[in-house]
């Protein structure tokens, strides 16, 4: 499982540091998958963590929607954007908390819009 690789591999300290930040949000739950560790709230995916030989990747599920507030996010896909880490010193706790808080708001807004559309 990728979780086992991430917690014992080259970027284990960074993985565990970011994991602690994510799990400090009471609404976030962790799901361990074969290819990544996923984090969800009650509405949707929040983010995913996965390391490879070169870096640890924090993939943000609503990354494209986050670009107006966080234009430094990487990626060119339709939805997901990324942050990359090579050491714990690169982790900015307050920045990650702000990004996750904004993601939680976007998930809530999307859920409410979907619910309201049923009544229109």
N, C-alpha and C positions, 0 to 999 in steps of 0.2 A: 504494500500500500504506500502511496506517495507520502502520507503523513509520517510513516516510519522513516522513510528516506530523509524527509525534511527535518525531523527532530534529531537525527543522528549524523547528518551530512555536513558538508563544508559550511553551509549557511544556517546551521541549527540555532545559533545565538540570535541571529537576526529574525529567523522564523518565529522563535518563541517570544521575542520582544513584540513583534507585530501581532502575534496571536493574542498575547495578553492585552494589548490595546483594544483589539476587536471584541474579545470576550468581556471586557469591562462594561460594554453596553449591554444592559439587561435584556434588551429585546433581540439580541443576536444569538443565534444558535449555530453550532459547528456541525458539519457533516463531512466525514472522511470518505473519500472516493479513491478509486484505484489511481487516477491521474492527477488529483489535486485535492486540497482541503477547501471546502466551500463554506461560506457563511451566509446565512439567511436571516431575514426578519419575518414577521407574520405575513408579509405581503409578497415578497419576491427575493431574488438573490441580491446580496449586497456586494460580495467580492469573493475572490478565490486566491489562494496562495499556492505557489509551486516553485520549487527550485530546479535548476539544471546545473551543469558543470560550471557555468559562468556567473550566474546571478540568481537571486530570489525575485520572483515576480509577484506583485500585488496587482491582480486584474480586477478592475472596478466594473461591476455589472452595468451600471448606468453612466459609464465613463463619458460617452459622447455628450450627454446632457450636462455633465459637470464642467465641460470645457469653458463656458463663459466665466465661471468663477475660478477655475484652475486650468489655465491655458497651457501649462507646462506638461500636462499628461501626455504620454506617448501612445501611438497607435493610429491606425488609419482605417480600422473596421467601422461598420455602421453603428455599433453599440458600445463595445468594450474599449477601455483605455487602460494604460498600465503605468505603474511606478516600478522601477528596478532598484535593487539594493545589492551591494557587495559586502557591506560590513554594518555592524550595529551602529556605528558612528553616523551613518547616512540616514538613520531613522529619526524623523522629526515627529515626535509624539503629538504635539498640538496640531500639526498640519494633517496628519492621518486622522486624528479625531474630528477635525473640521470637515474633511472629505467624507468620512463615514456618516457624520451627522447630516450633511447635505444629501447623501445617498438615501438615508432613512426617510428624509422629508420627501424626496422624489418618489420613493416607493409608496409612501402614504398617499401622495397626491395622485399618482397613477391609479391606485386602487379606488380612491374616492371618485375619480372621473369615470372609471369603468362602472362603478355602482350607480352613479347618477345617470349615466346614459341609458340604463334600464328603464328609467322613469320618463324619458323624453320621447 
